[in-house]
Amino acid sequence: MELPVIKIGNSKGFRLSKTLIEKYNIKDKVELILEKDYIVIKPVSTPRKGWEQAFKEMNERGDDQLLFDDVFENENFEEWK
C-alpha cells in the first residue's frame, strides 16, 4: 500500500484510512519500531488503563472485600501432599 507523505506544520506525515485504524484497533497512540530497512507501526494497547484509580476508589468505598473466603472450612489440604 502506498501513501502520500503530506506536510503537517513544520513536519511531514501520512494519513491512515479509517478502515486500517479500525482493523488494527489503533486508538490514541502507536509505537514505531525501527528495523534495518523498514518501519513497523504497532498500536499501543492499554487494556488496564484507569484500573489503579478505580481500585483506589473501590478501597475508599469499602467495595474491595472478598466475596468469599480464601479457604473453605471443609477444604482438605492432605490430598495435595
trRosetta pair geometry for C-beta under 8 A, 3 or more apart (Angstrom, degrees):
i j d omega theta_ij theta_ji phi_ij phi_ji
3 14 4.3 82 128 -171 129 135
3 15 7.0 -165 -165 56 124 55
3 16 7.7 -41 -108 -88 153 53
4 14 6.7 162 83 -124 43 95
5 12 5.2 30 169 167 104 120
5 13 7.1 165 -154 86 70 12
5 14 5.6 -61 -104 -68 52 97
6 12 6.7 164 82 -156 31 74
6 13 6.3 -32 63 69 79 64
6 14 6.5 123 14 -100 86 47
6 15 7.1 11 18 -16 134 95
7 11 7.7 145 -160 87 54 40
7 12 5.8 -46 -102 -102 45 74
8 11 5.2 -26 73 77 89 89
8 12 6.5 128 20 -127 83 19
8 13 4.6 -3 3 19 137 114
16 20 4.7 -105 177 81 104 129
16 21 5.5 126 111 -56 116 89
16 26 7.1 38 89 48 154 162
17 20 4.9 96 59 7 80 99
17 21 7.0 -145 97 -4 43 89
18 21 5.5 -56 -146 39 34 114
18 22 6.2 29 158 -15 68 108
19 22 6.1 -61 -148 40 25 105
19 23 6.1 25 157 -21 64 112
20 23 5.7 -55 -138 37 29 112
20 24 6.1 -2 172 9 66 112
20 26 7.5 17 126 6 77 131
21 24 6.9 -73 -142 51 18 88
21 26 4.6 -88 -146 54 69 112
22 25 7.4 22 -173 -76 31 42
24 43 5.6 168 142 -29 95 125
25 43 5.6 165 90 105 75 174
25 45 7.5 29 117 -92 122 102
26 30 6.1 -11 -140 -75 111 105
26 43 4.6 -138 -98 -100 62 112
27 43 6.8 89 11 -165 73 112
27 44 7.5 -92 52 70 97 76
28 44 7.6 -59 73 66 73 111
29 43 7.7 110 91 -164 58 56
29 44 4.0 -18 95 36 104 134
30 41 5.2 0 170 -172 138 90
30 42 6.4 143 -169 71 80 38
30 43 5.7 -54 -110 -103 76 40
30 44 6.1 -162 -109 -12 18 88
31 41 7.6 148 74 -159 47 43
31 42 4.6 -25 61 67 97 98
31 43 7.7 16 14 100 82 7
31 44 5.4 111 -34 -70 92 91
32 39 5.8 -23 -163 -170 98 109
32 40 7.3 142 -161 74 45 53
32 41 6.2 -19 -102 -101 66 63
32 42 7.9 177 -81 23 19 78
33 39 7.1 144 72 -165 51 55
33 40 4.0 -14 58 59 107 107
33 41 7.9 -153 21 -66 79 20
33 42 6.1 41 -13 -5 113 119
34 39 5.9 -21 -106 -111 59 78
35 38 5.1 0 64 62 114 73
35 39 7.1 -170 25 -86 80 27
35 40 6.5 64 -16 -15 114 100
46 49 3.9 55 134 -49 114 113
48 51 4.5 -37 -180 -6 86 135
50 53 5.6 -56 -162 43 60 110
50 54 5.8 62 142 -25 82 107
51 54 5.4 -60 -144 40 34 113
51 55 6.0 33 159 -20 71 105
52 55 6.0 -56 -149 36 26 107
52 56 6.5 28 152 -20 62 107
53 56 5.6 -53 -149 34 33 114
53 57 6.4 31 154 -17 66 105
54 57 5.8 -56 -149 38 31 109
54 58 6.4 35 151 -22 65 105
55 58 5.4 -49 -146 34 35 115
55 59 6.4 38 154 -21 65 103
55 64 6.8 68 -161 -99 74 133
56 59 5.8 -54 -153 34 30 112
56 60 6.6 30 150 -19 64 105
57 60 5.6 -52 -147 35 34 113
57 61 6.4 22 156 -9 66 108
58 61 6.0 -67 -150 45 29 102
58 63 4.3 -95 -158 75 80 102
58 64 4.5 102 128 -58 108 94
59 62 7.5 36 -175 -74 31 28
59 63 7.7 -86 -53 50 21 68
59 64 4.9 -12 -84 3 63 142
62 65 6.8 11 169 -29 72 107
66 69 6.7 93 116 -97 140 26
66 70 6.9 -74 -139 -48 164 74
69 72 6.6 138 80 -84 110 44
71 75 5.6 -111 -171 30 79 147
72 75 4.4 118 62 -40 85 101
76 79 5.2 62 112 -3 108 107
77 80 5.6 -54 -168 31 57 115
77 81 7.5 67 141 -36 73 94
78 81 5.9 -45 -163 9 45 116
